[in-house]
Amino acid sequence: MTQHEGPMRVAVLGAGGLGKAAARIIGAKRQMRLAAICDSKGIVASPQGLKAALIAGISGDLVGGYRAAEGGSDGGGVAVATEVDARHCDDPVGAMLQLADGLDGIVVALPNLPNEFIPNIIKRCVTAASGLVFVDVLKRTRAVELMLQLDPIVKASRSVVLTGCGATPGTLAAAAVLAAQSFIEVEKVDIWWGVGIANWEAYRATIREDIAHLPGYSVERAAAMTDAEIDELLERTNGLLELRHMEHADDVLLQRVGVVDSPEQVEVGGVMDTRHPKKPVSTTMTLTGITIDGKRSSHRFVLGDETTMAANVIGPALGYLKRGMWLKAHGLFGVFGCTEFLPMVVR
Amino acid sequence: MTQHEGPMRVAVLGAGGLGKAAARIIGAKRQMRLAAICDSKGIVASPQGLKAALIAGISGDLVGGYRAAEGGSDGGGVAVATEVDARHCDDPVGAMLQLADGLDGIVVALPNLPNEFIPNIIKRCVTAASGLVFVDVLKRTRAVELMLQLDPIVKASRSVVLTGCGATPGTLAAAAVLAAQSFIEVEKVDIWWGVGIANWEAYRATIREDIAHLPGYSVERAAAMTDAEIDELLERTNGLLELRHMEHADDVLLQRVGVVDSPEQVEVGGVMDTRHPKKPVSTTMTLTGITIDGKRSSHRFVLGDETTMAANVIGPALGYLKRGMWLKAHGLFGVFGCTEFLPMVVR
């Protein structure tokens, strides 16, 4: 990794709903530049930075969609197009790693079925390249545990990984760390989220991961479902998915920093409406504890209903990615959770 | 400073309402030990740790109160008493500095009238001793600005200062950093606090500092008021103090990390009821911004009404003090604000 002045050069792994949202939000930040993005079939990259809005507008195959969009743009686009490497390949992660010298940070916005999928990609990346900063928005406890176990090899590669850094876990778990400060004993952390999306097709992977939390379902079963089977399931529930006792890594990330003694003190659930953009409930973190005066009370962190899942997941992820750059600059390598630091503000 | 294993050895500067609350809360933490406390007339210290509950129960003169309480205790107290240094002195800060080798951290819970009072004490301390970690709960913008200016001499002394680390600024400003992550542009941060205290005599200094924010008052005028004059003022307002456009350092601390461009985007106000312990309004931080989708929305952080000012100010201060120990352990010296890091949980 060469030392680099100027905007942080960011690559995005994954070009689904969250990956494209990451591209779009990075495009709105002057402190970051979208240097590369890949899906399962190919990569689009440019050391000068990609047109983030164009990337965010692609549906389906990333490389094909990129070529079509650039081909369809007026003459002004041609000069830029010559500096962009857009190609299908069998190993997009490998292709991205070949660009590692021109990258500062990587946002991992891939679906994570099975649990080891993203941890294995991180392991491969830190083995192949040193000095990179990664952020993921993993949700499941087991997946985050696997990430935390990578600490020795991440340290050895002088890299930094921030794990579980979306909304939940992410902002809401960090808010619980703040809330905990007022109490002598924390009894319970309750996270109750609401997500509304107009059509589930845009967030196939996210919804499939949520279905895995339903009673009678598993990660494996959800991964094996066809789109038609998911349509049928949603038809039965009128488009609503209500989830309780979710295996969400807020538990281990809060236990790790001492907010709770046991993962059982953390409860995560919520309601997703897959047919309307309006949130069915307000996303709220409620921490209940006992004060020094022996009083029971609750602090709350409530997200505005007009904010989307993409804004609440990717915004924090980029803030944690910047924190990761700070950690690296201070020689602090390894795997860290969202509950260990404040994310930094990316302008 | 010698390296020390075991509980963090903490001294408290100040033995008013907040200083005694600090003693009491430190007494409830196994990771901290109250090694010393002083007021303007003397110091009480013990390398083995003071009886925090006894200290918290003293009213009036600290040393006299301590001697009376120990004298009044049964035989079991005598052995401890012999190891406690409780004495009146002309320069309690100097007396505490002589104990610096046996201290890890210092909670500054002194009243801060005039603005330069606490910054000058910190300056004196870091000049006299190296490797200490300080936390303050300063509120005024000007006072925090003075603290931040001490960065070079704090760094030179290999010390760490965490400034503005109570409730506001403190937890609520840090919550604003979290909330900001979801937005492309932050428009406004509104902090509206409620405090209820049964009798203002217990928090004379805090209330005097609040009166300085009232229209027509100043820091100097509030400092010069007699208790009778304050009683008279509170009589006219039925015990309520409603404050708006407060000069609170949340503004510079949020600007410093890029949450806002200008201090004018941060508004701090609130209502204090000096006659009832119930909060007249719920303390709430509201951050309003514009998302990537162009939607205006607000995230909120709301403190439970049953939590006291002492719990919400001193709890976070101790969490930031632990963060300061972490910073020092990693060779990161200097002055930091509450918006730069998450406080750590102190068990």
Interface residues (C-beta under 8 A of the other chain):
Chain A: A21 R24 I25 A28 T171 A174 A175 V177 L178 A179 A180 Q181 S182 F183 I184 V257 G258 V259 T291 I292 D293 K295 R296 S297 S298 H299 R300 F301 V302 L303 G304 D305 E306 T307 T308 A310 A311 N312 G315 P316 L318 G319 H330 L332 T339 E340 F341 L342 P343 M344 V345 R347
Chain B: A21 R24 I25 A28 T171 A174 A175 V177 L178 A179 A180 Q181 S182 F183 I184 V257 G258 V259 T291 I292 D293 K295 R296 S297 S298 H299 R300 F301 V302 L303 G304 D305 E306 T307 T308 A310 A311 N312 G315 P316 L318 G319 H330 L332 T339 E340 F341 L342 P343 M344 V345 R347
